[in-house]
């Protein structure tokens, strides 16, 4: 049987029963009793891209394993899977604990995800290297050097979009692609400030939505709960900025225009206002062209990712129509495909 990522298993099971294996981590394990008194375990399983739950009934091969298993264990699940209104189902699945090398492979993500996230991080590094302003360039390089590993593990959200290990870097890279394109269309935008704003806008999520080095379960922590990612991001940028003021080059940057204090203040505004409205958690609304551009780029990438996830996971209602997934505004309708390019004329 082929080993499938959970996201691929969900898509395949939606089309009919499939025999497969998955490697995953046990995120939750709860013993329950059915209405007829029959005991079972509800097991929530997670990998680098998705999660789902299975039931292990007391007469199934997996029940005894669940009795002695702990949350956090890495396992291989094998069985026949299908999809229903209750989610993915399998009546008699088997389970074994993964070996160390299998666990390490799982933690690294699927080959396609590893390739995508590596390319995204390389693009972020390329954008940072292209910054001309020495202060924003030095600030961005210092961030990647000090927090690069943590940045690459974090998710962009807990549930709605890019809610996976490495999702924050994916989100930032795609936003940078959009920001670079928009800066080319609207030359009045400060490209340097916008790129740096994209890099730092969600940096507080390295605490609010952080995943551990050896796991897919996103824990809660007091820093994220008490401050939130916007406040943390502002504090982080200020901390890195203060370190910049002690470097040898700082004095040579004092005559630069715009002034260093203005650059810092406008960068902080991008972080503070990127949610766009006070009711959505921003302490201030966007008040500069770069701030409004960043807000819309952020919102666009988040919403398009939500559509992609909905098409992959939401309940079908009719041909090409799927059930509404919050916070999207309505049922998701499948888009048109790309129009074919016109054939080259023979002359």
PATILUM-222260 format. One record per residue (C-alpha): x, y, z. Coordinates in nm, 2 decimals. Layout:
<nodes>
{node {X; Y; Z}}
...
</nodes>
This chain:
<nodes>
{node {0.00; 0.00; 0.00}}
{node {0.12; 0.35; -0.09}}
{node {0.21; 0.60; 0.19}}
{node {0.00; 0.91; 0.14}}
{node {0.00; 1.25; 0.31}}
{node {-0.32; 1.32; 0.50}}
{node {-0.43; 1.59; 0.26}}
{node {-0.39; 1.35; -0.04}}
{node {-0.58; 1.07; 0.15}}
{node {-0.87; 1.30; 0.21}}
{node {-0.89; 1.39; -0.16}}
{node {-0.87; 1.02; -0.26}}
{node {-1.12; 0.90; 0.00}}
{node {-1.37; 1.17; -0.12}}
{node {-1.38; 0.99; -0.46}}
{node {-1.43; 0.64; -0.32}}
{node {-1.28; 0.38; -0.09}}
{node {-0.90; 0.36; -0.10}}
{node {-0.65; 0.12; 0.06}}
{node {-0.35; 0.32; 0.19}}
{node {-0.10; 0.39; 0.46}}
{node {-0.03; 0.72; 0.63}}
{node {0.24; 0.83; 0.87}}
{node {0.13; 1.08; 1.13}}
{node {0.16; 1.20; 1.49}}
{node {-0.11; 1.13; 1.75}}
{node {-0.23; 1.48; 1.84}}
{node {-0.52; 1.37; 2.07}}
{node {-0.63; 1.03; 2.21}}
{node {-0.96; 1.01; 2.40}}
{node {-1.15; 0.70; 2.52}}
{node {-1.52; 0.72; 2.48}}
{node {-1.84; 0.51; 2.50}}
{node {-2.10; 0.49; 2.22}}
{node {-2.47; 0.52; 2.30}}
{node {-2.49; 0.14; 2.32}}
{node {-2.21; 0.13; 2.57}}
{node {-1.95; 0.01; 2.33}}
{node {-1.61; 0.16; 2.41}}
{node {-1.38; 0.32; 2.15}}
{node {-1.09; 0.56; 2.11}}
{node {-1.11; 0.87; 1.91}}
{node {-0.77; 0.94; 1.77}}
{node {-0.67; 1.27; 1.61}}
{node {-0.37; 1.23; 1.37}}
{node {-0.16; 1.51; 1.22}}
{node {0.12; 1.54; 0.96}}
{node {0.29; 1.85; 0.82}}
{node {-0.01; 1.95; 0.61}}
{node {-0.33; 1.83; 0.76}}
{node {-0.51; 1.64; 1.03}}
{node {-0.81; 1.40; 1.07}}
{node {-0.97; 1.17; 1.33}}
{node {-1.04; 0.80; 1.33}}
{node {-1.23; 0.57; 1.57}}
{node {-1.07; 0.26; 1.71}}
{node {-1.36; 0.03; 1.83}}
{node {-1.29; -0.23; 2.11}}
{node {-1.31; -0.51; 1.86}}
{node {-1.06; -0.36; 1.61}}
{node {-0.69; -0.43; 1.59}}
{node {-0.60; -0.08; 1.68}}
{node {-0.79; -0.07; 2.02}}
{node {-0.52; -0.24; 2.23}}
{node {-0.25; -0.01; 2.08}}
{node {-0.45; 0.30; 2.17}}
{node {-0.49; 0.17; 2.53}}
{node {-0.11; 0.19; 2.59}}
{node {-0.03; 0.47; 2.34}}
{node {0.04; 0.84; 2.44}}
{node {-0.02; 1.17; 2.27}}
{node {0.28; 1.27; 2.06}}
{node {0.36; 0.92; 1.94}}
{node {0.45; 0.89; 1.57}}
{node {0.26; 0.61; 1.40}}
{node {0.18; 0.44; 1.07}}
{node {-0.19; 0.37; 1.00}}
{node {-0.29; 0.12; 0.74}}
{node {-0.64; 0.03; 0.62}}
{node {-0.93; 0.09; 0.38}}
{node {-1.05; 0.45; 0.40}}
{node {-1.36; 0.62; 0.28}}
{node {-1.53; 0.96; 0.33}}
{node {-1.87; 1.03; 0.49}}
{node {-2.05; 1.32; 0.64}}
{node {-1.86; 1.24; 0.96}}
{node {-1.52; 1.27; 0.79}}
{node {-1.26; 1.00; 0.70}}
{node {-1.37; 0.65; 0.82}}
{node {-1.20; 0.31; 0.85}}
{node {-1.35; 0.02; 1.04}}
{node {-1.05; -0.20; 1.09}}
{node {-0.73; -0.01; 1.06}}
{node {-0.39; -0.13; 1.20}}
{node {-0.13; 0.08; 1.37}}
{node {0.24; 0.06; 1.46}}
{node {0.49; 0.30; 1.60}}
{node {0.74; 0.46; 1.36}}
{node {1.11; 0.40; 1.37}}
{node {1.34; 0.70; 1.43}}
{node {1.43; 0.74; 1.06}}
{node {1.07; 0.72; 0.96}}
{node {0.98; 0.99; 1.21}}
{node {1.25; 1.22; 1.09}}
{node {1.13; 1.18; 0.73}}
{node {0.78; 1.26; 0.84}}
{node {0.88; 1.57; 1.03}}
{node {1.06; 1.70; 0.72}}
{node {0.73; 1.69; 0.53}}
{node {0.63; 1.54; 0.20}}
{node {0.88; 1.57; -0.09}}
{node {0.66; 1.82; -0.27}}
{node {0.61; 2.03; 0.05}}
{node {0.98; 2.03; 0.13}}
{node {1.06; 2.14; -0.22}}
{node {0.80; 2.42; -0.21}}
{node {0.90; 2.55; 0.13}}
{node {1.27; 2.54; 0.04}}
{node {1.20; 2.74; -0.27}}
{node {0.98; 2.99; -0.07}}
{node {1.25; 3.05; 0.19}}
{node {1.52; 3.09; -0.08}}
{node {1.29; 3.35; -0.25}}
{node {1.26; 3.54; 0.09}}
{node {1.64; 3.54; 0.12}}
{node {1.66; 3.67; -0.24}}
{node {1.42; 3.95; -0.17}}
{node {1.61; 4.05; 0.15}}
{node {1.94; 4.05; -0.04}}
{node {1.78; 4.28; -0.30}}
{node {1.70; 4.55; -0.04}}
{node {1.90; 4.87; -0.11}}
{node {1.83; 5.06; 0.21}}
{node {2.12; 4.95; 0.44}}
{node {1.90; 4.98; 0.76}}
{node {1.61; 4.76; 0.63}}
{node {1.86; 4.52; 0.47}}
{node {2.06; 4.48; 0.79}}
{node {1.75; 4.45; 1.00}}
{node {1.61; 4.18; 0.77}}
{node {1.93; 3.99; 0.76}}
{node {1.97; 3.99; 1.13}}
{node {1.61; 3.86; 1.16}}
{node {1.68; 3.56; 0.93}}
{node {2.01; 3.48; 1.10}}
{node {1.87; 3.49; 1.45}}
{node {1.52; 3.35; 1.40}}
{node {1.54; 3.17; 1.06}}
{node {1.49; 2.82; 1.20}}
{node {1.20; 2.93; 1.42}}
{node {1.05; 3.13; 1.13}}
{node {1.06; 2.82; 0.91}}
{node {0.87; 2.60; 1.16}}
{node {0.59; 2.85; 1.24}}
{node {0.24; 2.84; 1.10}}
{node {0.07; 3.15; 0.96}}
{node {-0.25; 3.07; 1.16}}
{node {-0.39; 2.81; 1.39}}
{node {-0.69; 2.72; 1.17}}
{node {-0.78; 2.93; 0.88}}
{node {-0.49; 2.96; 0.63}}
{node {-0.14; 2.82; 0.60}}
{node {-0.21; 2.64; 0.93}}
{node {0.08; 2.40; 0.90}}
{node {0.45; 2.36; 0.99}}
{node {0.63; 2.61; 0.76}}
{node {0.31; 2.78; 0.66}}
{node {0.43; 3.12; 0.78}}
{node {0.73; 3.12; 0.54}}
{node {0.50; 3.01; 0.25}}
{node {0.26; 3.29; 0.33}}
{node {0.54; 3.55; 0.35}}
{node {0.70; 3.44; 0.03}}
{node {0.38; 3.46; -0.17}}
{node {0.30; 3.80; -0.02}}
{node {0.65; 3.91; -0.13}}
{node {0.58; 3.80; -0.49}}
{node {0.25; 4.00; -0.48}}
{node {0.41; 4.30; -0.32}}
{node {0.70; 4.31; -0.57}}
{node {0.44; 4.30; -0.85}}
{node {0.23; 4.57; -0.70}}
{node {0.53; 4.80; -0.64}}
{node {0.60; 4.77; -1.01}}
{node {0.25; 4.88; -1.10}}
{node {0.23; 5.16; -0.84}}
{node {0.58; 5.33; -0.84}}
{node {0.47; 5.57; -0.57}}
{node {0.50; 5.28; -0.32}}
{node {0.82; 5.25; -0.12}}
{node {0.92; 4.90; -0.24}}
{node {1.19; 4.86; 0.02}}
{node {0.95; 4.94; 0.31}}
{node {0.68; 4.72; 0.16}}
{node {0.91; 4.42; 0.13}}
{node {1.04; 4.46; 0.48}}
{node {0.68; 4.50; 0.61}}
{node {0.58; 4.17; 0.45}}
{node {0.88; 4.00; 0.62}}
{node {0.80; 4.13; 0.96}}
{node {0.42; 4.17; 0.96}}
{node {0.35; 3.83; 1.11}}
{node {0.68; 3.77; 1.29}}
{node {0.50; 3.76; 1.62}}
{node {0.34; 3.43; 1.51}}
{node {0.68; 3.26; 1.58}}
{node {0.54; 3.26; 1.93}}
{node {0.16; 3.27; 1.87}}
{node {0.16; 2.99; 1.61}}
{node {0.49; 2.80; 1.68}}
{node {0.54; 2.43; 1.63}}
{node {0.80; 2.24; 1.83}}
{node {1.11; 2.10; 1.65}}
{node {0.97; 1.74; 1.69}}
{node {0.60; 1.76; 1.64}}
{node {0.30; 1.88; 1.45}}
{node {0.09; 1.98; 1.75}}
{node {0.08; 2.36; 1.79}}
{node {0.09; 2.43; 2.17}}
{node {-0.05; 2.74; 2.34}}
{node {0.19; 2.97; 2.53}}
{node {0.14; 3.27; 2.76}}
{node {0.34; 3.51; 2.54}}
{node {0.12; 3.45; 2.24}}
{node {-0.20; 3.46; 2.45}}
{node {-0.12; 3.77; 2.66}}
{node {0.04; 3.98; 2.39}}
{node {-0.07; 3.86; 2.04}}
{node {0.14; 3.85; 1.73}}
{node {0.11; 4.22; 1.64}}
{node {0.24; 4.34; 1.98}}
{node {0.51; 4.07; 1.98}}
{node {0.61; 4.17; 1.63}}
{node {0.65; 4.54; 1.72}}
{node {0.86; 4.45; 2.02}}
{node {1.08; 4.22; 1.81}}
{node {1.15; 4.48; 1.55}}
{node {1.23; 4.74; 1.82}}
{node {1.47; 4.49; 1.98}}
{node {1.65; 4.42; 1.65}}
{node {1.65; 4.79; 1.57}}
{node {1.82; 4.88; 1.90}}
{node {2.09; 4.62; 1.82}}
{node {2.14; 4.80; 1.48}}
{node {2.22; 5.13; 1.66}}
{node {2.52; 4.97; 1.82}}
{node {2.68; 4.84; 1.50}}
{node {2.98; 5.02; 1.34}}
{node {2.78; 5.13; 1.03}}
{node {2.51; 5.31; 1.23}}
{node {2.68; 5.64; 1.23}}
{node {2.72; 5.63; 0.85}}
{node {2.35; 5.59; 0.82}}
{node {2.26; 5.90; 1.02}}
{node {2.26; 6.14; 0.72}}
{node {2.04; 5.91; 0.51}}
{node {1.70; 6.03; 0.39}}
{node {1.44; 5.92; 0.49}}
{node {1.58; 5.95; 0.85}}
{node {1.63; 5.63; 1.04}}
{node {1.37; 5.71; 1.30}}
{node {1.11; 5.77; 1.03}}
{node {1.20; 5.43; 0.87}}
{node {1.15; 5.25; 1.20}}
{node {0.82; 5.43; 1.27}}
{node {0.67; 5.35; 0.93}}
{node {0.78; 4.99; 0.95}}
{node {0.61; 4.96; 1.29}}
{node {0.30; 5.11; 1.14}}
{node {0.29; 4.83; 0.88}}
{node {0.30; 4.57; 1.15}}
{node {0.04; 4.75; 1.37}}
{node {-0.21; 4.81; 1.09}}
{node {-0.19; 4.50; 0.87}}
{node {-0.53; 4.36; 0.99}}
{node {-0.69; 4.66; 0.83}}
{node {-0.96; 4.73; 1.09}}
{node {-0.97; 4.78; 1.47}}
{node {-1.24; 4.51; 1.50}}
{node {-1.00; 4.26; 1.34}}
{node {-0.72; 4.32; 1.60}}
{node {-0.52; 4.61; 1.46}}
{node {-0.45; 4.88; 1.71}}
{node {-0.45; 5.13; 1.43}}
{node {-0.60; 5.14; 1.08}}
{node {-0.37; 5.17; 0.77}}
{node {-0.27; 5.53; 0.72}}
{node {0.00; 5.51; 0.45}}
{node {0.00; 5.37; 0.09}}
{node {0.24; 5.09; 0.19}}
{node {0.02; 5.00; 0.49}}
{node {-0.30; 4.97; 0.28}}
{node {-0.11; 4.77; 0.01}}
{node {0.03; 4.53; 0.27}}
{node {-0.31; 4.48; 0.43}}
{node {-0.47; 4.38; 0.09}}
{node {-0.18; 4.16; -0.01}}
{node {-0.21; 3.98; 0.32}}
{node {-0.58; 3.94; 0.30}}
{node {-0.56; 3.83; -0.07}}
{node {-0.31; 3.55; 0.00}}
{node {-0.50; 3.43; 0.31}}
{node {-0.83; 3.42; 0.12}}
{node {-0.69; 3.24; -0.18}}
{node {-0.53; 2.98; 0.05}}
{node {-0.87; 2.93; 0.22}}
{node {-1.03; 2.86; -0.12}}
{node {-0.76; 2.61; -0.20}}
{node {-0.81; 2.43; 0.14}}
{node {-1.19; 2.44; 0.10}}
{node {-1.18; 2.28; -0.25}}
{node {-0.96; 2.00; -0.10}}
{node {-1.16; 1.94; 0.22}}
{node {-1.51; 2.09; 0.22}}
{node {-1.82; 1.88; 0.19}}
{node {-1.96; 1.86; -0.17}}
{node {-2.31; 2.00; -0.21}}
{node {-2.35; 1.95; -0.58}}
{node {-2.13; 1.93; -0.89}}
{node {-1.87; 2.20; -0.86}}
{node {-2.02; 2.34; -0.54}}
{node {-1.89; 2.28; -0.19}}
{node {-2.01; 2.37; 0.16}}
{node {-1.92; 2.71; 0.30}}
{node {-1.60; 2.72; 0.51}}
{node {-1.56; 3.00; 0.76}}
{node {-1.46; 3.28; 0.72}}
{node {-1.52; 3.27; 0.34}}
{node {-1.84; 3.45; 0.26}}
{node {-2.04; 3.17; 0.10}}
{node {-2.04; 2.82; -0.06}}
{node {-1.73; 2.76; -0.27}}
{node {-1.79; 2.72; -0.64}}
{node {-1.52; 2.57; -0.85}}
{node {-1.36; 2.83; -1.08}}
{node {-1.31; 2.81; -1.46}}
{node {-0.99; 2.65; -1.58}}
{node {-0.74; 2.86; -1.77}}
{node {-0.83; 2.94; -2.13}}
{node {-0.60; 2.77; -2.37}}
{node {-0.34; 2.98; -2.54}}
{node {-0.41; 3.05; -2.91}}
{node {-0.23; 2.82; -3.15}}
{node {0.06; 2.98; -3.33}}
{node {-0.04; 3.07; -3.68}}
{node {0.15; 2.90; -3.96}}
{node {0.28; 3.16; -4.21}}
</nodes>
